[in-house]
Amino acid sequence: KSKYPTTCNHLRHVESMATLPSGAGNISHLNAVILGEALASEENDHVFPSQHFSQQALVPSPDKYLEMYKRSIEDPAGFWSDIASHFYWKEKWGQQVYSENLDIRKGNINIEWFKGGVTNICYNCLDRNIDAGNGDKIAIYWEGNDPGFDATLTYSELLHKVCQLANYLKDIGVRKGDAVVIYLPMLMELPMAMLACSRIGAVHSVVFAGFSSESLAQRIIDCKPKVVITCNAVRRGSKVIQLKDIVDAALTESTQNGISVDACLTYENQLAMNRETTKWQEGRDIWWQDVVPKYPTTCAVEWVDAEDPLFLLYTSGSTGKPKGVLHTTGGYMVYTATTFKYAFDYKPSDIYWCTADCGWITGHSYVTYGPMLNGATVVVYEGAPNYPDPGRCWEIVDKYKVTIFYTAPTLVRSLMRDGNEYVTCYSRKSLRVLGSVGEPINPSAWRWFYNVVGDSRCPISDTWWQTETGGFMITPLPGAWPQKPGSATFPFFGVQPVIVDEKGIEIEGECSGYLCVKSSWPGAFRTLYGDHERYETTYFKAFPGYYFSGDGCSRDRDGYHWLTGRVDDVINVSGHRIGTAEVESALVSHPQCAEAAVVGVEHEVKGQGIYAFVTLVGGVPYSEELRKSLVLAVRNQIGAFAAPDKIHWAPGLPKTRSGKIMRRILRKIASKQFDELGDTSTLADPNVVDQLIALADC
Ligand code: WT7
């Protein structure tokens, strides 16, 4: 009998890795096919951490991982409550550390961790670290868009500013449980605003400042905030973006829908625009600098239950309506802090930089909360990663002596194309751990990141997770075991991933299928805001008994996990999740568009590009001008990052006799695999396919 519970089959593989010689292990041909590259030799290779690294690592060996993982699965309550006890709790949680039902057949889905525990995440990020003697430690190194503009905040200074803002919010009537929408670029004021909300128990909903006014309005209408926090403008690369105009338009639209906010707190970002030229609505708009600094620099904490909501973050699904992913306080706190610590082998002397924007989950969990719960020094960069030239990232790494650098494969690929000189002319010798997130990292990008950026010295943590999971789910622990370029490796403590077939049957050993999780973890989202039924249907009905991630995954003979991308109607563009239905609904809102079908297509830099088939209203001719205005419709409704890469004119769409669009065929046409269209005989009108092929290059 195995010495591991049947729930951790992959562990047998990990165990064998401990003694595996370099280069051993056979290729799983499947992975090469799925990753779309001929990787035979790469797949075979293991990249071993140096002895030097492993010796100093928090988890130095597969054995140590196994020991900790095993405990986390066999005794989740004990494992997580030991970790949770390192945080500050006003009152300890109740008898039951967690309770869960992930099986829809047994009743409503329900997940709770540390229920009855009373705490505050802002207190744990700031006050607790300051009390431990780290008040003068740098919390944030802020680097502006333009070289030469920067600022710093120590933990004490950050606390003072957070308290002033928290006092202001309280003064204008924001109470525990109230929503606050934050629409800010990567200024220090963004993490500050998140922390001010959590300090007073308000529920923040950060909207990425690249979203259009319509998307912002949609989110405001859904969560009905008391206040919107924004700034007048921001510099991004060589452009100035007037955010306040976007907010004004969103607030006008939400007022028309019966939702008005009490205040629009606006930070004057003087580096981009001064207040004289900013449009203003008296009575509603308030300059941050006029009010916030007048408030006291201390603010009593609002103690909340572990299961009280911490934030809402909207993400794309397979319908046009974004989902408000809701995270609660206690479990999220414990989970983000712990995943940050182990996946990056964090030590107090580290300088950490994550290039993600706080508008996405990565910025929530791994710019703000995870690092600050560990008292880490965080670099916050305002600008574009290749501005003014593709060497900017490494200039910043050298400037702040960054030790942990966490980014997305799309950036790696784009910098790789710009040439090694931009990298090698900087020292980068401070770096010791690299991280990747957002989409599968193809092995050639992995190798470039490892060899060129990290000088073959720094392990790469390829972290697989989602907005819904709150924190890392499958990730290497640097130093613990050999890596395989392109594999996210093994599950984090407490996570039980399973691969199921289309019938929902768990498959073991070397296999590929749908990635699910079979028990809860502290950082799991608890519901979709205002729609628990959609939560249950989307995530728990497809494969009863499991949380379904929406991703495909294969496991190789050594037990390594290889993520293969979304299996639902979600496209991953540069690590940003975009629902095909959202883009389609933006396109059909154009008066000359009759019908649209959107699919993802492989893209050299972005991972996936957006490919839209568009049928026009009868009699309207194709034109370049029309193409542009269709793209503009998407930019206006969603945001520039969702703009289609290709509009394919479609006299008709391939549909079954019952009217269902056959996306399988559209995907083949989009990737020009015309001889792999498969069976088209069930189409209502098979001629449509030939017409589409004929128009492929128009
Ligand atoms: C989707 C989640 C998690 C923060 C960023 C995106 C894809 C994410 C990886 C990875 C392969 C990955 C998945 C997932 N994804 N990280 N390391 N390897 N795929 O968060 O917007 O919620 O998107 O991103 O497809 O489902 P998100």
Boltz pocket constraint, residues with backbone or C-beta under 6 A from the ligand:
constraints:
  - pocket:
      binder: B
      contacts: [[A, 315], [A, 361], [A, 362], [A, 436], [A, 437], [A, 438], [A, 439], [A, 440], [A, 441], [A, 462], [A, 463], [A, 464], [A, 465], [A, 466], [A, 467], [A, 468], [A, 474], [A, 488], [A, 549], [A, 550], [A, 551], [A, 563], [A, 564], [A, 565], [A, 566], [A, 572], [A, 575], [A, 576], [A, 577]]
      max_distance: 6.0
